[in-house]
């Protein structure tokens, strides 16, 4: 008689945790998630789960499970050792950032308009065709190169760290031609900047950015506008923009804008924490979860950069941030589709960690915790067309953020990560942390 061969478990049951579904519904205590072949097969109360005898069982008693975070707005590949610089951009650094994102439970990242030499597009394509199938890498989406108005005799008013990577156009016809060129790369979205950078740069006229939006739509692409000013926000919405990459700064949104956003279902990215760091002070740079991936000498570089801001400017920055906080409450109360946006990978926005800071900023501003989590998981996934993720539901990918503490009690608990599971695969976070801290 042949020897009996022990069968391997066909699935894994994670049981006993508190479950935050991600759709805004109340948490489920003593929940269970059955994962098979990278997908969620059952999610709900543990008492209602029907489990096969050979299932691998993992106790998560005392833990909280929520969907991994989806960030639709950041800039990948430029931040390194505490410095944001075009010289840092490389395939290697982009891949490093994708690993840092996964480490912190951010499973999807959209980079908006600062690609160089199609590095982002190449990685994105390899992920899609399966030649770069690595669970340690967050899923990358890319706008390729964005558009900004030229400033004669100076750099344009696009991203300060990558003006040379951004395409310029002066007329509606030029704008349409540039959009068509970018579209040949099959970007996930078209990004454009409408910003004078405090009056020192040129910005697109309504005629030009209307042509950008119209041409993007003609080619089946969404268009996202970087704006800060109220009139510019209204202008891009009138032009048909699908979303704005920032909330309006001082004086904040007015009723006309809110009505326009709701009527046209235009989404708004929060982009708060990038404005919070300096007014709040540098104590957050000592957060233990940040130091799991960033060396103290590199947080010291950021600390020194923040210290260079004159004391005379700090009250103004604090007041400006308070406008963002009140603005967020206004957007939410009006029913605007608000989505988490960490604008990570820039200045002090350490990639992966910044997303948790953004979620905390949203809740601290007054957004209900479950609504903020939904705006950080399900809603951005839906906006990006990723219907297979963003919430804990049967049939969706098993992308799970397992926490040691309850974020419903304190939102900063999303940083107290027990483990991250991507497509049903548990990441070796201690090994990843060791690698991050061993590199320059």
Secondary structure by P-SEA (a helix, b strand, c coil): cccbbbbccccccccccccccccccccccbbbbbbccccccccccccccccccccbbbbbccbbbbccccccccccccccccccccccccaaaaaaaaaaaaaacccbbbbccccccaaaaaaaaaaaacccccccccbbbbccbbbbbbcccccccccccccccbbbbccaaaaaaaaaaaacccccbbbbbbccccccbbbbcaaaaaaaaaaaaaacbbbbbbcccaaaaaaaaaacccccccccccccccaaaaaaaaaabbbbbccccccccccccccccccccccccccaaaaaaaaaaaaaccccaaaaaaaaaaaaaaaaaaaaaaccbbbbbcccccccccaaaaaaaaaaaaaaacccaaaaaaaacaaaaaaaccccccccccccccbbbbbccccccccccccccccccccccccaaaaaaaaaaacc
